[in-house]
Amino acid sequence: MLNWGLRDLLHQPGRPLSGAVAVAAAFLLVLFFDAVFEGESRSIVAYPSHAGADVWVMQKGVSNMHMASSLLWDWKLDRVARVPGVAAVEPILYLNTVVSAGGREWFTYVVGVDRDARRAGPWAMASGRRLPGPGEVVVPEVLARIAGLGPGDQVTLLGRALRIVGLSRGTFSMANSVTFVARADLAELMNVRDAVSYLLVSARPGVSPAELAQRIESEVDKVSALPAAIFVARDREMAMQMGTEVIRIMTLIGALLAVLVVAFTAWRQVVRRSRELAVARALGFGAAALYGAVILQTSLITLAGVLLAAAGGWWLLPWVPQIMPQISLLVDGSMLLWLAGVGLPVAVLSSLWPARAVMRVDPLEAFQR
């Protein structure tokens, strides 16, 4: 009977192929939303993740960057630098605002850096200078491409025109971008004197970030200090609450719909073959053999859909950023494995339901169908 199941699939390949394509399309849609979610979750905390600090120091009561505000008197930089275990300290100013570029406005995180910054500036460049000087700005390559701008063009920040001197990589997401300006310029635009927003602290060899953070908080008044891993995790948590979680909900809804597509496809495949199964039952094939053939066919169609989705994702998803550069994708194969692990049992159970009805058909009625 298992041989019959295989021959039946090969005898009419169009029907099982259409079922596999339907399953693959549903799975591929889920893979896309999951890749967007993973990509945006990574991109939205790209700056603190890549800054390379061991410890972040900020205003007391602040614990993240996303939609946060922090101001410290700049003399605290020297106090932090003298804490035992501190190897280096870099200050930044930080502001959530919009930048006008190419006739559009973009929400952005503005980071004011010094000309000698080693960690606080962009971590990867597409072109131009990495660190801006007075009246200059470094913008994301993706933003510049969408806005039709390049080095030498101008953007407007808080009413001031700044000249683009560099295009950074990995600093753009649908939720926000990261723009770098001179710290002195940002201090003037914010009307802030003798203050910084965050201190990026490097630890000496052998000093753990957790230990150093505790030491800084105990020796410097009215500051919060967090190891980089905790700081990034809290920033991601806040960012997720501000909108990225919507993509996760869309992914879960898509996964549910994909499972329903799998269930309907499996059910439909058995219903189409109900007459053949009824005749086989009338000819004396046992229920176990018939159920085995149904499970084999359903499993092969579902697995074919998984393989088609994997191939489609491998070929199609890398093209998405070329067509829509504002979307950040990070493909995670675990989602496909999850879909396969859930979809296969659902397909089998959905196929056994109509197969069970066939088992109850009277043999004489089967030949009259």
SVG drawing of the C-alpha trace seen along z (x, -y; Angstrom):
<svg xmlns="http://www.w3.org/2000/svg" viewBox="-23 -77 68 85">
<polyline fill="none" stroke="black" stroke-width="0.4" points="0.0,0.0 2.9,-2.3 4.1,-1.6 0.7,-2.6 0.9,-5.8 4.2,-6.7 3.0,-5.7 -0.2,-7.7 1.8,-10.8 3.9,-10.3 1.0,-9.4 -0.7,-12.7 2.2,-15.1 0.2,-18.3 -2.1,-17.9 0.6,-17.2 2.9,-19.8 0.2,-22.4 -0.3,-21.4 3.5,-21.7 3.6,-25.1 0.7,-26.3 2.5,-25.1 5.8,-26.7 4.1,-30.1 2.6,-30.2 5.9,-29.2 7.9,-31.7 5.6,-34.5 6.2,-33.6 10.0,-33.4 9.9,-37.0 8.1,-38.5 10.4,-36.6 13.5,-37.9 12.1,-41.4 11.5,-41.1 15.0,-39.6 16.6,-42.2 14.8,-45.2 15.4,-43.8 19.1,-43.8 19.2,-47.1 17.2,-49.1 20.0,-48.6 22.8,-48.6 24.6,-51.6 25.0,-50.4 25.7,-46.9 28.6,-48.0 30.0,-50.8 32.3,-48.4 32.0,-49.9 32.4,-47.5 30.3,-49.8 27.8,-52.5 27.5,-55.4 24.5,-57.8 22.3,-60.0 20.9,-58.4 17.7,-56.5 18.3,-56.1 19.0,-52.6 18.7,-52.7 19.1,-54.9 15.8,-54.3 13.6,-57.3 15.6,-58.2 17.3,-61.4 20.4,-61.6 22.6,-64.5 25.8,-64.4 28.1,-67.3 31.2,-66.8 33.5,-66.9 32.2,-63.5 34.1,-62.2 37.3,-62.8 35.9,-61.2 34.9,-58.1 38.3,-58.0 40.0,-57.9 38.0,-54.9 40.3,-51.9 39.9,-49.5 38.9,-52.1 41.1,-52.0 39.4,-54.7 36.3,-56.9 34.6,-58.5 31.8,-60.9 28.8,-61.4 25.9,-63.7 22.6,-62.1 19.3,-63.3 16.1,-61.8 14.9,-64.1 14.3,-64.3 16.6,-65.1 15.4,-66.7 17.0,-65.1 15.9,-64.9 12.6,-66.7 11.6,-64.2 12.0,-64.0 13.5,-60.9 13.4,-60.0 16.9,-59.6 19.2,-59.2 21.8,-62.0 25.1,-61.1 27.5,-63.9 31.1,-62.7 34.6,-64.1 37.1,-64.2 39.4,-61.8 36.7,-59.3 37.7,-55.6 34.5,-53.8 31.7,-56.3 31.5,-56.9 30.3,-54.7 31.7,-51.2 31.5,-50.6 31.7,-53.1 30.4,-52.9 32.3,-56.0 33.8,-59.3 35.1,-60.2 34.2,-58.3 34.1,-61.3 32.5,-64.6 33.9,-68.0 32.2,-71.3 29.3,-71.8 29.5,-68.2 27.4,-65.1 27.7,-61.4 24.4,-59.8 23.4,-56.2 24.2,-55.0 20.6,-53.7 19.1,-57.1 21.3,-58.8 20.4,-56.4 16.7,-56.8 16.9,-60.6 19.2,-60.8 22.0,-62.4 25.8,-61.8 28.9,-63.3 28.9,-67.1 25.1,-67.4 23.3,-69.0 20.8,-67.8 19.0,-69.9 19.1,-69.2 17.2,-71.3 17.2,-74.1 20.9,-74.0 22.3,-72.9 25.1,-70.3 27.3,-69.0 27.5,-65.2 31.1,-64.0 30.5,-60.3 28.0,-57.5 27.9,-54.8 26.8,-51.2 24.5,-49.3 23.0,-52.4 19.5,-52.4 16.3,-50.6 12.6,-51.2 12.2,-52.5 15.2,-54.9 18.5,-55.8 21.7,-56.9 23.3,-60.2 26.7,-61.4 27.7,-65.1 30.4,-66.9 29.7,-67.0 30.3,-70.8 27.6,-71.3 25.1,-69.2 25.8,-70.9 25.1,-74.3 21.9,-73.0 20.6,-71.5 21.7,-74.6 23.7,-72.4 27.0,-73.5 29.5,-71.5 27.4,-68.3 27.4,-64.9 24.7,-62.3 26.6,-59.0 30.1,-57.8 31.5,-54.8 33.8,-53.1 36.5,-50.5 37.7,-48.2 41.3,-47.2 42.2,-43.6 41.0,-41.3 38.3,-43.6 34.8,-42.4 32.2,-44.9 29.8,-44.0 32.4,-44.7 33.5,-47.9 29.9,-49.2 29.4,-48.7 32.6,-50.4 31.7,-53.4 28.3,-53.8 29.9,-53.6 32.6,-56.2 30.7,-58.7 27.6,-60.5 24.3,-60.4 25.2,-58.2 23.9,-54.9 26.4,-52.4 25.5,-49.2 27.6,-46.5 27.1,-46.7 25.2,-43.4 22.6,-44.5 22.4,-48.0 21.8,-46.6 19.2,-44.1 17.3,-46.9 17.4,-49.1 16.1,-46.3 13.3,-45.6 12.3,-49.3 12.5,-49.4 10.3,-46.3 7.7,-48.0 7.8,-51.0 6.6,-49.2 8.9,-46.4 6.7,-43.9 4.0,-44.6 6.1,-42.7 6.3,-39.8 2.6,-39.7 2.3,-39.8 4.8,-36.9 2.7,-34.8 -0.5,-35.5 1.3,-34.5 2.5,-31.3 -1.1,-30.5 -2.4,-31.1 0.4,-28.9 -0.5,-26.1 -4.2,-26.4 -3.0,-26.3 -1.1,-23.1 -4.1,-21.6 -6.5,-22.5 -4.0,-21.3 -3.6,-17.9 -7.4,-17.6 -8.0,-18.5 -5.4,-16.0 -7.1,-13.1 -10.6,-14.2 -9.6,-14.2 -8.4,-10.7 -11.3,-9.4 -12.7,-7.2 -9.3,-5.5 -8.9,-4.9 -12.5,-3.6 -11.9,-1.1 -8.6,0.0 -10.4,0.6 -13.1,2.6 -10.4,4.7 -9.2,5.9 -6.4,3.5 -6.3,3.1 -6.9,-0.1 -3.3,-0.3 -2.0,-0.1 -4.4,-2.8 -3.6,-5.1 0.1,-4.5 -0.3,-5.5 -2.2,-8.7 0.4,-9.6 3.2,-9.0 1.6,-11.1 0.8,-13.9 4.3,-13.9 6.0,-14.0 3.8,-16.9 4.5,-18.9 8.2,-18.2 8.3,-19.2 6.7,-22.5 9.3,-23.0 12.1,-22.4 10.6,-24.7 10.2,-27.4 13.8,-27.0 15.0,-27.2 12.7,-30.2 13.9,-32.0 17.6,-31.3 17.1,-32.8 14.5,-35.5 15.1,-37.1 18.6,-38.4 17.1,-40.4 14.6,-42.2 17.2,-44.8 18.2,-45.6 14.6,-46.4 13.6,-47.9 16.9,-49.1 15.0,-50.5 14.1,-47.0 16.7,-45.1 16.5,-41.3 18.1,-38.6 17.2,-35.1 17.0,-32.6 16.5,-29.0 15.0,-28.1 11.7,-29.5 11.5,-27.1 12.4,-24.2 9.6,-25.3 7.1,-25.5 8.1,-22.1 7.9,-20.7 4.4,-22.1 3.1,-21.8 3.9,-18.1 1.9,-16.8 -1.0,-19.2 -0.9,-17.9 -1.0,-14.3 -3.8,-14.8 -5.8,-16.8 -5.3,-14.0 -6.4,-11.2 -9.8,-12.9 -11.1,-12.4 -9.3,-9.1 -11.2,-7.8 -14.4,-8.7 -13.3,-6.7 -12.7,-3.6 -16.4,-3.6 -17.6,-3.5 -19.5,-0.3 -17.4,1.7 -20.4,1.9 -20.9,-1.8 -17.2,-2.3 -17.5,-0.7 -20.6,-2.8 -18.9,-6.1"/>
</svg>
